């Protein structure tokens, strides 16, 4: 679906917005757009020849300086859709110290780094300086980068607020502002910092807002800060991606560790999502003790740790990335063909963003969600709300059907860290909140019985693995 129009005061349903003002026709090729020659040469050199639908639709209007309201599924190519016009319209200008000319706001550090990496070759070609402003790393270096002068700043709202408070960054000269994943920024509580930034940028500047949904706070941002925006909605839902398969695997409670371990041990990379940092760390320890090259990614890790883990996952040193929702935004890995919800998401948006890590840019992929029998109905309702009809299959560890769907296989059983690591004694949380269910705690399951249950599950998983290896 490719839909472009002008919108008035209501933005909740893009498809019902009646055209008011003609928009610029979509571009058939990058060469048709009047982009700077240096940018075209860089696109050609990187093998980027034809624009994706959202790029073809958005670029002409964005290059003309119009405000943009973009809705495209993650992986649809929207970074270049806003990035190329932002850079092209900034080219030839020079920033004063502490006063950037263009601003991209994103919800997470990973997405900030992803956007910077995607745009850096084109910025270099146009001799534009970029600065990435995120938490978890030295604020002193970011202060220095802004003091030296940066035309384009890619920032998370919290760290940008800190720099503004320190008077290390002033936004009055920013004439192009992008809000990427605006719904996520609002969901994460960043609305005050976002509005603070938008109140400070040049009043007559261009604004481009991209979001998977346009409800509540996002609609407020659109109504207050975008001036007669052009709407571009391209392939808005991950559920509509025909190259993505969705599976719900119904597992037996005591078998869940073994099922998860066999999926993680598959040939090829996989992202496994869980709800809590503790659950991520515990599963990662178990997988490594089972011989799986796994690593954890969550907000409790330092930014250098997170950056190193992602690099190792992308180059294949790590094959199983165990993560909280922090990785559901901004993580782009070529040819990632499997995402597993070990803990089922409780919100359709979370499901779609987790799913969006695979089947990117037209490639194929599968999304697998593990549930207990008692969770089937709840999961079916969530899937229906997300516009998805999954295939539902009962599976057990070691079965051919599990391998057929996920590529699961028995792990080597050779510990990677010098020996198995049992769950920490102080643990009082179920290891897989969605599968073990925090409801157990409300029914009076004490810390001792839960720890004993975890130990039994780990022992059963290792015993099953030994049996399959003939040990």
MOKA-V603660 format. One record per backbone hydrogen bond with DSSP energy under -1.0 kcal/mol. NH is the residue of the N-H (numbers start at 1). CO is the residue of the C=O. If there is no record, write none. Layout:
NH;CO  NH;CO
This chain:
3;233  5;231  7;229  17;14  27;56  32;29  33;30  40;36  41;37  42;38  43;39  44;40  45;41  46;42  47;44  48;43  56;52  57;53  58;54  59;55  62;58  63;59  64;60  65;62  66;61  68;207  69;230  70;209  71;232  73;235  76;73  81;77  82;78  83;79  84;80  86;82  87;83  88;84  89;85  91;87  93;90  98;146  99;96  101;151  102;151  103;176  104;153  105;178  106;155  112;108  113;109  114;110  115;111  116;112  117;113  118;114  119;115  120;116  123;119  124;120  125;121  126;122  127;124  128;123  131;152  133;154  142;138  143;139  144;140  145;141  146;142  147;143  148;144  152;129  153;102  154;131  155;104  156;133  160;156  161;157  162;158  163;159  164;160  165;161  166;162  167;164  168;163  170;98  174;171  175;101  177;206  178;103  179;208  180;105  182;210  185;181  186;182  187;183  188;184  189;186  190;185  194;190  195;191  196;192  197;193  198;194  199;195  200;197  201;197  202;174  205;202  206;175  208;177  209;68  210;179  211;70  218;215  220;216  221;217  222;218  223;219  224;220  225;221  226;222  230;67  231;5  232;69  233;3  234;71  235;1  240;237  241;238  244;241  245;365  247;367  248;391  249;369  250;393  251;371  255;252  256;253  259;255  260;256  261;257  262;258  263;259  264;260  265;261  266;263  270;319  271;338  272;321  273;340  274;323  280;276  281;277  282;278  283;279  284;280  285;281  286;282  287;283  288;284  289;285  290;286  291;288  292;287  294;292  295;320  297;322  301;298  306;302  307;303  308;304  309;305  310;306  311;307  312;308  313;309  314;310  315;311  317;312  318;312  319;293  320;293  321;270  322;295  323;272  324;297  327;324  328;325  336;333  339;366  340;271  341;368  342;273  342;340  343;273  351;347  352;348  353;349  354;350  355;351  356;352  357;354  358;355  361;75  363;360  365;243  366;337  367;245  368;339  369;247  370;341  371;249  375;372  376;373  379;375  380;376  381;377  382;378  383;379  384;380  385;381  386;382  387;384  388;383  391;246  393;248  395;250  399;396  403;399  404;400  405;401  406;402  407;403  409;262  413;290  416;288  427;424  436;432  437;433  440;437  442;438  443;439  444;441  445;440  450;446  451;447  452;448  453;449  454;450  455;451  456;452  457;453  458;454  459;455  460;456  461;457  462;458  463;459  464;460  465;461  466;462  467;463  468;464  469;465  470;467  471;466
